[in-house]
Amino acid sequence: MANVDQIGALESRHEMHPAVSQRMRPVARWLLSSDRPLIWLLPVVLLLLAIGIYPFVYNIWNSFREFNPMTGSVEPVGFENWQRLFQELVEPGGRVRAALGTTAMYVASALAIEFTLGLAIAVLLNSGVWGAGLWQSLMILPMVVPPTVAAVMFKVLENADYGALAYYLQQVGFTDKVEPLLGGTGKYAMQAVLIPDIWQWTPFFVLILLAGLKALPDEPLEASRVDGATSWQTFWNVTFPMLRPMIAVAVLFRLVDLLKVFDYIFVLTSGGPGTRTEVISFYAYQRSFTTIEWGYGSVLGLLIFVLAIAVANLFVRVFKVSW
């Protein structure tokens, strides 16, 4: 009984003064009101902004400086790095211009193949094919593998001497011992880095588009069948238009992600042979950490950021993506 009395005394001692309690109640009601749920996200948002803004501002500041290997210090260089970027953009043989061209080719190829395969597989799984649930579960596996690990795995598979994938491609005549998938003059270097990307990220489109297909209403599809439309006509004229918002969002996310591809290039080809597979992100890495040009590497990093924002905004405007 004594313990209960002591606890009661402690609780009464820490009770809020009635006047203070009256003043706090409107504040508590305002914070807990259902029409202001985002107020609880404010601390996390501020933390994320602090984490994101500091490196961005530091990158801008660093773009006006450069590391001097003679003195071992970072010195201000004004707009020299930006002038160099402009020169490499406008010159026909400029590295930045070439890297942007390679990036565009990589992004267009990966996006087209991954979307086409993803849509085809999603339609197949949605049709009620045997084992659809099992295949949906297995689709997640490539996406959970770190890109670097996937690249190392495919480096073994694509090895000209003992790689299983390289062997079968030689057997069907796609490659040969003179021009293997990896090596030689680099004829198939771009295909070599695209293969792991396609393997890993086609399931992304499959899962998103499959979810979209399952969410579509049945009435328009049934009406189309009643009107005598074929399966292809129903898909192209009814299903595909209703699926466009989901397609646009999936393509947008994948597009931005592809613009900063690095892992597959780094592990499989290191941008080579020569500069055949040198995308803009890998070129920025080389300038930052291979030749120790931190300032110019910061400029290239900002270029990638601006490029991603510009491409994403253009995509949203052209395809009228709504959130």
C-alpha positions as CSV (number, residue, x, y, z in Angstrom):
1,M,0.0,0.0,0.0
2,A,2.9,2.3,0.8
3,N,4.3,1.9,-2.7
4,V,1.0,2.8,-4.2
5,D,0.8,5.9,-2.1
6,Q,4.4,6.9,-3.0
7,I,3.6,6.5,-6.8
8,G,0.5,8.6,-6.4
9,A,2.4,11.3,-4.6
10,L,5.1,11.4,-7.3
11,E,2.4,11.6,-10.1
12,S,0.6,14.4,-8.3
13,R,3.9,16.2,-7.8
14,H,4.6,16.1,-11.6
15,E,1.1,17.1,-12.6
16,M,1.0,20.1,-15.0
17,H,-0.3,23.4,-13.5
18,P,-4.0,24.0,-14.7
19,A,-3.1,27.3,-16.3
20,V,-0.2,25.7,-18.3
21,S,-2.4,22.8,-19.2
22,Q,-5.1,25.1,-20.6
23,R,-2.5,26.9,-22.7
24,M,-1.0,23.6,-24.0
25,R,-4.3,22.1,-25.1
26,P,-4.8,24.2,-28.2
27,V,-1.2,23.5,-29.3
28,A,-1.7,19.8,-28.8
29,R,-5.0,19.9,-30.7
30,W,-3.3,21.8,-33.6
31,L,-0.5,19.3,-33.7
32,L,-2.7,16.2,-33.5
33,S,-5.4,17.5,-35.9
34,S,-6.0,15.1,-38.8
35,D,-5.7,17.9,-41.4
36,R,-2.0,18.5,-40.5
37,P,-0.4,15.1,-40.6
38,L,2.7,16.4,-42.5
39,I,3.8,18.4,-39.5
40,W,5.2,15.1,-38.0
41,L,7.4,14.6,-41.1
42,L,9.1,18.0,-40.6
43,P,12.0,16.8,-38.5
44,V,12.8,14.0,-41.0
45,V,12.5,16.5,-43.9
46,L,14.8,18.9,-42.3
47,L,17.3,16.2,-41.6
48,L,17.2,15.0,-45.3
49,L,17.6,18.6,-46.5
50,A,20.6,19.1,-44.3
51,I,22.2,15.8,-45.5
52,G,21.4,16.7,-49.2
53,I,22.1,20.4,-49.2
54,Y,25.5,20.4,-47.6
55,P,27.2,18.1,-50.2
56,F,25.4,20.1,-53.0
57,V,26.6,23.5,-51.7
58,Y,30.1,22.0,-51.0
59,N,30.2,20.7,-54.6
60,I,29.4,24.1,-56.0
61,W,32.1,25.7,-53.9
62,N,34.6,23.0,-54.8
63,S,33.9,23.6,-58.5
64,F,35.8,27.0,-58.3
65,R,38.8,25.3,-56.7
66,E,41.3,22.7,-57.8
67,F,43.9,20.4,-56.2
68,N,47.5,21.3,-56.8
69,P,49.7,18.2,-56.7
70,M,52.9,20.3,-56.4
71,T,51.8,22.0,-53.2
72,G,49.4,19.3,-52.0
73,S,46.7,21.9,-51.3
74,V,43.4,23.0,-52.9
75,E,43.6,26.4,-54.5
76,P,41.0,28.7,-56.0
77,V,40.9,28.7,-59.8
78,G,37.9,30.9,-60.6
79,F,35.9,29.8,-63.6
80,E,38.6,27.6,-65.2
81,N,36.8,24.4,-64.5
82,W,33.6,25.7,-66.0
83,Q,35.5,27.0,-69.1
84,R,37.0,23.6,-69.5
85,L,33.6,21.9,-69.3
86,F,32.3,24.3,-72.0
87,Q,35.2,23.5,-74.3
88,E,34.8,19.8,-73.9
89,L,31.1,20.2,-74.7
90,V,31.4,22.1,-77.9
91,E,34.6,20.6,-79.3
92,P,33.8,17.7,-81.8
93,G,36.3,15.4,-80.0
94,G,35.6,16.6,-76.4
95,R,35.5,13.9,-73.7
96,V,32.4,15.3,-72.1
97,R,30.6,15.5,-75.5
98,A,31.6,11.9,-76.2
99,A,30.6,10.7,-72.7
100,L,27.2,12.3,-73.1
101,G,26.7,10.6,-76.4
102,T,27.7,7.2,-74.9
103,T,25.3,7.9,-71.9
104,A,22.4,8.7,-74.3
105,M,23.0,5.5,-76.2
106,Y,23.2,3.4,-73.0
107,V,20.1,5.0,-71.5
108,A,18.0,4.7,-74.7
109,S,19.1,1.0,-75.2
110,A,18.5,-0.1,-71.6
111,L,15.2,1.8,-71.3
112,A,13.8,0.4,-74.5
113,I,14.7,-3.2,-73.9
114,E,13.8,-3.2,-70.2
115,F,10.4,-1.6,-70.8
116,T,9.5,-3.9,-73.7
117,L,10.5,-7.0,-71.9
118,G,8.9,-5.8,-68.7
119,L,5.6,-5.1,-70.4
120,A,5.6,-8.4,-72.2
121,I,6.3,-10.4,-69.1
122,A,3.8,-8.4,-67.0
123,V,1.1,-9.1,-69.6
124,L,2.0,-12.8,-69.6
125,L,1.9,-13.1,-65.8
126,N,-1.4,-11.2,-65.7
127,S,-3.0,-13.6,-68.2
128,G,-2.9,-16.4,-65.5
129,V,0.1,-18.4,-66.8
130,W,1.0,-21.4,-64.7
131,G,3.1,-20.5,-61.7
132,A,2.5,-16.8,-61.9
133,G,2.7,-16.3,-58.2
134,L,6.1,-18.1,-58.0
135,W,7.4,-16.1,-61.0
136,Q,6.4,-12.8,-59.4
137,S,8.3,-13.7,-56.2
138,L,11.4,-14.7,-58.2
139,M,11.3,-11.4,-60.1
140,I,12.3,-9.6,-57.0
141,L,15.6,-11.5,-56.6
142,P,17.7,-9.6,-59.3
143,M,16.6,-6.3,-57.8
144,V,17.9,-7.1,-54.3
145,V,21.4,-8.0,-55.6
146,P,23.8,-5.0,-55.3
147,P,24.7,-3.7,-58.8
148,T,28.4,-4.3,-58.1
149,V,27.8,-7.9,-57.2
150,A,25.7,-8.4,-60.3
151,A,28.5,-6.9,-62.4
152,V,31.1,-9.2,-60.9
153,M,28.8,-12.2,-61.5
154,F,28.3,-11.2,-65.2
155,K,32.0,-10.6,-65.6
156,V,32.5,-14.3,-64.8
157,L,29.7,-15.3,-67.1
158,E,31.0,-13.1,-70.0
159,N,34.6,-14.2,-69.7
160,A,35.8,-15.3,-73.1
161,D,37.8,-18.3,-71.7
162,Y,35.4,-19.9,-69.2
163,G,32.2,-17.8,-69.1
164,A,29.0,-19.8,-69.7
165,L,27.2,-16.9,-71.3
166,A,30.2,-16.1,-73.6
167,Y,30.3,-19.8,-74.6
168,Y,26.7,-20.0,-75.6
169,L,26.8,-16.7,-77.5
170,Q,29.8,-18.1,-79.5
171,Q,27.9,-21.3,-80.2
172,V,24.9,-19.4,-81.7
173,G,27.3,-17.1,-83.7
174,F,26.6,-13.9,-82.0
175,T,30.3,-13.5,-81.0
176,D,33.5,-15.4,-81.8
177,K,36.9,-16.0,-80.2
178,V,38.4,-13.0,-82.1
179,E,35.6,-10.6,-80.9
180,P,34.3,-12.0,-77.6
181,L,31.6,-10.3,-75.5
182,L,34.3,-8.9,-73.2
183,G,37.7,-8.1,-74.8
184,G,39.0,-7.9,-78.3
185,T,38.5,-4.5,-80.0
186,G,35.4,-3.9,-77.8
187,K,32.9,-4.5,-80.6
188,Y,30.4,-5.9,-78.1
189,A,31.5,-3.8,-75.1
190,M,28.3,-1.9,-74.8
191,Q,26.2,-5.1,-75.0
192,A,28.4,-6.6,-72.3
193,V,27.5,-3.8,-69.8
194,L,23.9,-3.7,-70.9
195,I,23.2,-7.4,-70.2
196,P,23.5,-7.2,-66.4
197,D,21.5,-3.9,-66.3
198,I,18.7,-5.5,-68.3
199,W,18.8,-8.7,-66.1
200,Q,18.6,-6.7,-62.9
201,W,16.1,-3.9,-63.7
202,T,13.6,-5.5,-66.2
203,P,11.8,-6.9,-63.0
204,F,11.3,-3.3,-61.9
205,F,9.1,-2.7,-64.9
206,V,7.4,-6.1,-64.6
207,L,6.3,-5.5,-61.0
208,I,5.1,-2.0,-61.5
209,L,3.2,-2.7,-64.8
210,L,1.8,-5.9,-63.4
211,A,0.4,-4.0,-60.4
212,G,-1.1,-1.5,-62.9
213,L,-2.7,-4.3,-64.9
214,K,-4.3,-5.9,-61.9
215,A,-5.7,-2.5,-60.8
216,L,-7.4,-1.8,-64.1
217,P,-11.3,-2.0,-64.1
218,D,-12.8,-5.0,-65.9
219,E,-15.8,-3.1,-67.5
220,P,-13.9,-1.5,-70.4
221,L,-12.1,-4.8,-71.2
222,E,-15.4,-6.7,-71.2
223,A,-17.1,-4.1,-73.4
224,S,-14.2,-4.4,-75.9
225,R,-14.6,-8.1,-76.0
226,V,-18.4,-7.9,-76.5
227,D,-17.8,-5.5,-79.4
228,G,-15.7,-8.2,-81.1
229,A,-12.2,-6.8,-80.6
230,T,-9.3,-9.2,-80.8
231,S,-6.9,-9.6,-77.8
232,W,-4.3,-7.3,-79.5
233,Q,-6.9,-4.7,-80.3
234,T,-8.2,-4.8,-76.7
235,F,-4.7,-4.4,-75.4
236,W,-3.6,-1.6,-77.7
237,N,-6.8,0.4,-77.7
238,V,-8.1,-0.2,-74.2
239,T,-5.4,-1.6,-71.8
240,F,-2.4,0.3,-72.9
241,P,-4.0,3.8,-72.8
242,M,-5.3,3.1,-69.2
243,L,-1.8,1.9,-68.3
244,R,0.0,5.0,-69.6
245,P,0.2,6.9,-66.2
246,M,1.8,3.9,-64.6
247,I,4.2,3.5,-67.6
248,A,5.1,7.1,-67.4
249,V,6.0,7.0,-63.7
250,A,8.0,3.8,-64.1
251,V,9.9,5.1,-67.1
252,L,10.7,8.4,-65.4
253,F,12.2,6.7,-62.3
254,R,14.3,4.4,-64.4
255,L,15.4,7.2,-66.7
256,V,16.8,9.3,-63.9
257,D,18.5,6.2,-62.4
258,L,20.1,5.2,-65.8
259,L,21.6,8.7,-66.2
260,K,24.0,8.0,-63.3
261,V,24.9,4.4,-64.2
262,F,28.4,3.5,-62.9
263,D,28.7,0.1,-61.3
264,Y,28.5,-2.1,-64.4
265,I,30.9,0.2,-66.4
266,F,33.4,0.2,-63.5
267,V,33.5,-3.5,-63.0
268,L,33.1,-4.8,-66.6
269,T,35.0,-2.4,-68.9
270,S,36.4,0.5,-66.9
271,G,35.0,2.7,-69.7
272,G,36.9,0.9,-72.4
273,P,38.2,-0.2,-74.7
274,G,39.4,3.3,-75.1
275,T,36.4,5.4,-74.3
276,R,33.8,3.2,-76.0
277,T,31.7,2.6,-72.8
278,E,32.7,5.8,-70.9
279,V,29.5,7.3,-69.7
280,I,29.4,10.7,-68.0
281,S,29.3,9.4,-64.4
282,F,32.4,7.2,-65.0
283,Y,34.2,10.2,-66.6
284,A,33.4,12.2,-63.5
285,Y,34.8,9.4,-61.3
286,Q,38.0,9.3,-63.4
287,R,38.6,13.0,-63.1
288,S,37.9,13.1,-59.4
289,F,39.8,10.0,-58.2
290,T,42.1,8.9,-60.9
291,T,43.7,12.1,-62.1
292,I,42.8,13.9,-58.7
293,E,41.0,16.8,-60.4
294,W,38.5,17.3,-57.6
295,G,37.3,20.7,-58.8
296,Y,36.6,19.5,-62.4
297,G,35.1,16.3,-61.0
298,S,32.7,18.5,-59.0
299,V,31.7,20.4,-62.2
300,L,31.0,17.1,-63.9
301,G,28.9,16.0,-60.9
302,L,26.9,19.2,-61.1
303,L,26.4,18.6,-64.8
304,I,24.9,15.1,-64.1
305,F,22.6,16.7,-61.5
306,V,21.4,19.4,-63.9
307,L,21.1,16.9,-66.7
308,A,18.9,14.6,-64.6
309,I,16.6,17.5,-63.5
310,A,16.3,18.8,-67.1
311,V,15.5,15.4,-68.6
312,A,13.0,14.6,-65.8
313,N,11.2,17.9,-66.3
314,L,11.2,17.5,-70.0
315,F,9.7,14.0,-69.7
316,V,7.0,15.2,-67.3
317,R,6.0,18.1,-69.6
318,V,6.1,16.1,-72.8
319,F,4.2,13.1,-71.5
320,K,2.0,15.1,-69.1
321,V,2.9,13.0,-66.1
322,S,0.5,13.7,-63.2
323,W,1.2,12.7,-59.6
